[in-house]
Structures are given as structure tokens and as C-alpha cells.
């Protein structure tokens, strides 16, 4: 990842995580609510899973967040009393 300018977010090169997000989407679709979710993962969980597959890939947790959000996954607090945010997924 390379930053061209400090204040211009449009100049930031993002890693292409499409193959990894596509693989997730083969098994899971976005869930709208915690009740319909069969799996919930943190951004760090998704980051570690991708890193385990490709240790040489340069990407950040921001890249993971952006890719998951672009794929339509919902990012919400896990449960009523928790402040741990998770991506909600429903098995296909």
C-alpha cells in the first residue's frame, strides 16, 4: 500500500481483496440482523484469515473494512450489551 499525499484519501492505494471477499461470499451472504446471522467475525478475524492464506499480501485492516462494506456486509455491535463490533454473515 502506498500513500501519495497525507491529507488526500483519494490518493491512497488499496489492496485488491476481491478474491478473498468472493471466497467468503461463496459460503456466506450478508445478514441484516444479529438474529439472522449464523456467523459474526471482527475485522481482525477477517484480516487474520486472509493473512494466513497470503502472508506476502500488503493490506491493512482498513482495506478489509472497506472491502467487506463494499460487498454489502453489515457491521454491528454483537449483542445487546456488547461493544464488540462484528460483520454479520448468514450461511448460504
N, CA, C and O of each residue as an XYZ file, in Angstrom:
368
protein
N       0.850     -1.160      0.000
C       0.000      0.000      0.000
C       0.898      1.226      0.000
O       1.903      1.272      0.709
N       0.532      2.211     -0.794
C       1.357      3.382     -0.945
C       0.496      4.624     -0.792
O      -0.588      4.705     -1.370
N       0.971      5.593     -0.017
C       0.235      6.834      0.168
C       0.911      7.930     -0.633
O       2.112      8.159     -0.488
N       0.149      8.607     -1.473
C       0.684      9.667     -2.304
C       0.655     11.015     -1.591
O       1.574     11.818     -1.755
N      -0.377     11.271     -0.808
C      -0.499     12.521     -0.098
C      -1.049     12.271      1.291
O      -1.843     11.352      1.488
N      -0.644     13.065      2.242
C      -1.049     12.824      3.620
C      -2.515     13.115      3.876
O      -3.143     12.442      4.694
N      -3.069     14.099      3.198
C      -4.433     14.520      3.505
C      -5.448     14.142      2.445
O      -6.636     14.410      2.623
N      -5.032     13.539      1.369
C      -5.950     13.220      0.281
C      -6.213     11.721      0.247
O      -5.396     10.952     -0.260
N      -7.369     11.306      0.794
C      -7.700      9.890      0.875
C      -7.848      9.258     -0.502
O      -7.710      8.041     -0.634
N      -8.123     10.052     -1.524
C      -8.270      9.508     -2.870
C      -6.949      9.022     -3.438
O      -6.940      8.251     -4.398
N      -5.825      9.460     -2.861
C      -4.508      9.076     -3.340
C      -4.012      7.776     -2.712
O      -2.952      7.284     -3.099
N      -4.736      7.212     -1.767
C      -4.301      6.001     -1.089
C      -4.598      4.794     -1.977
O      -5.727      4.610     -2.433
N      -3.579      3.981     -2.214
C      -3.745      2.755     -2.984
C      -4.254      1.670     -2.044
O      -3.621      1.386     -1.027
N      -5.375      1.069     -2.369
C      -5.954     -0.006     -1.560
C      -5.595     -1.352     -2.156
O      -5.527     -1.506     -3.376
N      -5.367     -2.315     -1.297
C      -5.108     -3.677     -1.758
C      -6.387     -4.254     -2.356
O      -7.484     -3.958     -1.883
N      -6.248     -5.075     -3.388
C      -7.401     -5.724     -4.002
C      -7.684     -7.025     -3.259
O      -6.975     -8.017     -3.428
N      -8.715     -7.009     -2.446
C      -9.088     -8.183     -1.666
C     -10.247     -8.946     -2.308
O     -10.838     -9.825     -1.680
N     -10.570     -8.611     -3.555
C     -11.709     -9.217     -4.237
C     -11.699    -10.748     -4.201
O     -12.735    -11.341     -3.901
N     -10.572    -11.418     -4.493
C     -10.614    -12.891     -4.471
C     -10.980    -13.457     -3.096
O     -11.648    -14.488     -3.008
N     -10.556    -12.802     -2.046
C     -10.820    -13.274     -0.686
C     -12.265    -13.005     -0.281
O     -12.907    -13.849      0.345
N     -12.779    -11.821     -0.641
C     -14.170    -11.484     -0.340
C     -15.101    -12.384     -1.165
O     -16.135    -12.829     -0.667
N     -14.736    -12.647     -2.413
C     -15.530    -13.559     -3.244
C     -15.589    -14.952     -2.616
O     -16.635    -15.600     -2.634
N     -14.473    -15.407     -2.065
C     -14.442    -16.723     -1.416
C     -15.354    -16.742     -0.188
O     -16.044    -17.731      0.059
N     -15.356    -15.666      0.569
C     -16.261    -15.571      1.723
C     -17.707    -15.620      1.241
O     -18.549    -16.296      1.832
N     -17.982    -14.890      0.156
C     -19.354    -14.792     -0.337
C     -19.855    -16.077     -0.995
O     -21.060    -16.244     -1.181
N     -18.958    -16.974     -1.345
C     -19.397    -18.276     -1.852
C     -20.099    -19.076     -0.757
O     -20.990    -19.877     -1.038
N     -19.693    -18.854      0.484
C     -20.275    -19.606      1.600
C     -21.262    -18.784      2.424
O     -22.208    -19.331      2.991
N     -21.043    -17.476      2.490
C     -21.873    -16.607      3.333
C     -22.434    -15.450      2.534
O     -21.823    -14.981      1.574
N     -23.599    -15.001      2.943
C     -24.169    -13.770      2.406
C     -24.320    -12.801      3.576
O     -24.340    -13.220      4.734
N     -24.426    -11.519      3.279
C     -24.618    -10.555      4.364
C     -25.922    -10.822      5.119
O     -26.953    -11.104      4.509
N     -25.868    -10.733      6.428
C     -27.060    -10.819      7.281
C     -27.401     -9.407      7.732
O     -26.511     -8.610      8.029
N     -28.678     -9.107      7.781
C     -29.113     -7.767      8.172
C     -29.146     -7.575      9.682
O     -28.935     -6.469     10.181
N     -29.411     -8.658     10.404
C     -29.534     -8.549     11.858
C     -28.715     -9.649     12.533
O     -28.374    -10.657     11.914
N     -28.410     -9.439     13.797
C     -27.686    -10.450     14.573
C     -28.519    -11.727     14.689
O     -27.968    -12.826     14.762
N     -29.822    -11.585     14.704
C     -30.705    -12.747     14.838
C     -30.598    -13.688     13.633
O     -30.624    -14.907     13.801
N     -30.480    -13.141     12.436
C     -30.385    -13.989     11.252
C     -28.950    -14.409     10.933
O     -28.740    -15.264     10.072
N     -27.974    -13.829     11.602
C     -26.565    -14.176     11.358
C     -26.240    -15.563     11.918
O     -26.608    -15.897     13.044
N     -25.548    -16.354     11.110
C     -25.067    -17.650     11.580
C     -23.596    -17.572     11.952
O     -23.044    -18.502     12.540
N     -22.964    -16.456     11.606
C     -21.556    -16.227     11.925
C     -21.337    -14.735     12.060
O     -21.901    -13.943     11.304
N     -20.527    -14.359     13.013
C     -20.128    -12.958     13.125
C     -18.626    -12.920     13.372
O     -18.108    -13.611     14.249
N     -17.939    -12.104     12.587
C     -16.488    -12.003     12.666
C     -16.069    -10.547     12.803
O     -16.705     -9.653     12.244
N     -15.017    -10.320     13.537
C     -14.462     -8.975     13.622
C     -13.626     -8.696     12.376
O     -13.283     -9.610     11.626
N     -13.310     -7.441     12.170
C     -12.422     -7.071     11.068
C     -11.076     -7.761     11.241
O     -10.478     -8.214     10.266
N     -10.600     -7.841     12.481
C      -9.324     -8.517     12.763
C      -9.394    -10.002     12.417
O      -8.413    -10.565     11.931
N     -10.540    -10.646     12.659
C     -10.707    -12.057     12.298
C     -10.548    -12.253     10.788
O      -9.845    -13.160     10.342
N     -11.204    -11.397     10.014
C     -11.138    -11.495      8.557
C      -9.710    -11.186      8.093
O      -9.186    -11.857      7.204
N      -9.094    -10.185      8.689
C      -7.706     -9.817      8.358
C      -6.773    -11.013      8.570
O      -5.981    -11.355      7.692
N      -6.875    -11.640      9.738
C      -6.004    -12.786     10.057
C      -6.235    -13.952      9.106
O      -5.283    -14.623      8.707
N      -7.480    -14.199      8.742
C      -7.791    -15.298      7.830
C      -7.148    -15.062      6.453
O      -6.597    -15.986      5.855
N      -7.223    -13.833      5.963
C      -6.605    -13.514      4.674
C      -5.089    -13.593      4.785
O      -4.425    -14.127      3.896
N      -4.541    -13.062      5.873
C      -3.088    -13.073      6.080
C      -2.569    -14.507      6.174
O      -1.480    -14.804      5.682
N      -3.337    -15.396      6.801
C      -2.941    -16.808      6.880
C      -2.836    -17.434      5.494
O      -1.982    -18.289      5.262
N      -3.699    -17.012      4.575
C      -3.678    -17.538      3.210
C      -2.562    -16.941      2.361
O      -1.985    -17.619      1.511
N      -2.262    -15.662      2.599
C      -1.283    -14.965      1.769
C      -0.476    -13.992      2.626
O      -0.804    -12.810      2.728
N       0.575    -14.509      3.231
C       1.388    -13.686      4.133
C       2.123    -12.560      3.423
O       2.496    -11.572      4.055
N       2.335    -12.696      2.116
C       3.056    -11.675      1.367
C       2.196    -10.520      0.889
O       2.718     -9.523      0.390
N       0.887    -10.641      1.035
C      -0.014     -9.588      0.582
C       0.046     -8.402      1.537
O      -0.135     -8.551      2.745
N       0.302     -7.221      0.975
C       0.345     -5.995      1.776
C      -1.050     -5.375      1.787
O      -1.535     -4.895      0.763
N      -1.682     -5.392      2.949
C      -3.013     -4.799      3.099
C      -3.208     -4.440      4.564
O      -2.453     -4.876      5.432
N      -4.225     -3.646      4.819
C      -4.484     -3.172      6.177
C      -5.884     -3.589      6.633
O      -6.689     -4.093      5.849
N      -6.143     -3.369      7.901
C      -7.490     -3.632      8.411
C      -8.476     -2.653      7.784
O      -9.648     -2.990      7.616
N      -8.033     -1.461      7.437
C      -8.899     -0.520      6.719
C      -9.309     -1.092      5.364
O     -10.452     -0.928      4.936
N      -8.369     -1.768      4.686
C      -8.692     -2.409      3.411
C      -9.768     -3.475      3.604
O     -10.699     -3.583      2.805
N      -9.630     -4.258      4.669
C     -10.605     -5.309      4.967
C     -11.974     -4.680      5.238
O     -12.983     -5.121      4.689
N     -12.002     -3.657      6.081
C     -13.255     -2.977      6.407
C     -13.930     -2.470      5.136
O     -15.119     -2.706      4.921
N     -13.166     -1.774      4.298
C     -13.728     -1.207      3.076
C     -14.245     -2.297      2.139
O     -15.310     -2.143      1.542
N     -13.498     -3.404      2.003
C     -13.897     -4.489      1.102
C     -15.154     -5.189      1.611
O     -16.043     -5.515      0.824
N     -15.233     -5.420      2.916
C     -16.419     -6.072      3.484
C     -17.642     -5.174      3.331
O     -18.727     -5.641      2.985
N     -17.460     -3.895      3.589
C     -18.567     -2.947      3.459
C     -19.016     -2.841      1.999
O     -20.216     -2.797      1.726
N     -18.078     -2.799      1.071
C     -18.412     -2.712     -0.349
C     -19.164     -3.959     -0.823
O     -19.973     -3.884     -1.748
N     -18.895     -5.107     -0.189
C     -19.564     -6.357     -0.542
C     -20.964     -6.448      0.064
O     -21.713     -7.378     -0.234
N     -21.312     -5.486      0.909
C     -22.655     -5.445      1.476
C     -22.798     -6.042      2.865
O     -23.909     -6.141      3.385
N     -21.689     -6.441      3.470
C     -21.779     -6.997      4.818
C     -22.090     -5.903      5.828
O     -21.641     -4.765      5.692
N     -22.865     -6.266      6.841
C     -23.318     -5.332      7.866
C     -22.378     -5.421      9.062
O     -22.022     -6.515      9.501
N     -21.981     -4.272      9.581
C     -21.055     -4.163     10.705
C     -21.823     -3.599     11.886
O     -22.157     -2.414     11.900
N     -22.112     -4.447     12.895
C     -22.915     -4.017     14.044
C     -22.330     -4.534     15.338
O     -21.482     -5.426     15.348
N     -22.804     -3.951     16.438
C     -22.408     -4.441     17.760
C     -22.961     -5.848     17.933
O     -24.097     -6.134     17.557
N     -22.147     -6.711     18.502
C     -22.506     -8.112     18.691
C     -23.267     -8.260     20.008
O     -22.656     -8.299     21.077
N     -24.579     -8.342     19.937
C     -25.402     -8.497     21.134
C     -25.877     -7.175     21.696
O     -25.482     -6.106     21.230
N     -26.719     -7.260     22.691
C     -27.310     -6.056     23.279
C     -26.386     -5.343     24.248
O     -26.453     -4.120     24.372
N     -25.529     -6.076     24.934
C     -24.697     -5.461     25.965
C     -23.231     -5.383     25.570
O     -22.386     -5.036     26.395
N     -22.926     -5.697     24.335
C     -21.541     -5.727     23.891
C     -21.204     -4.490     23.078
O     -22.065     -3.921     22.407
N     -19.945     -4.079     23.144
C     -19.482     -3.011     22.265
C     -18.456     -3.552     21.267
O     -17.725     -2.790     20.634
N     -18.415     -4.870     21.139
C     -17.557     -5.501     20.134
C     -18.325     -5.551     18.821
O     -19.382     -6.176     18.724
N     -17.781     -4.889     17.826
C     -18.449     -4.829     16.536
C     -18.007     -5.998     15.664
O     -16.838     -6.382     15.659
N     -18.970     -6.556     14.926
C     -18.721     -7.737     14.099
C     -19.415     -7.590     12.750
O     -20.399     -6.865     12.602
N     -18.863     -8.306     11.773
C     -19.515     -8.438     10.479
C     -20.522     -9.559     10.583
O     -20.175    -10.661     11.006
N     -21.753     -9.306     10.211
C     -22.819    -10.307     10.312
C     -22.946    -11.070      9.004
O     -23.077    -10.482      7.931
N     -22.902    -12.406      9.120
C     -22.959    -13.271      7.948
C     -23.978    -14.377      8.164
O     -24.207    -14.835      9.284
N     -24.576    -14.787      7.072
C     -25.539    -15.882      7.111
C     -25.070    -16.948      6.130
O     -24.806    -16.653      4.964
N     -24.966    -18.193      6.604
C     -24.516    -19.277      5.732
C     -25.528    -19.487      4.627
O     -26.736    -19.417      4.854
N     -25.034    -19.742      3.437
C     -25.913    -19.973      2.266
C     -26.515    -21.351      2.320
O     -27.277    -21.727      1.429
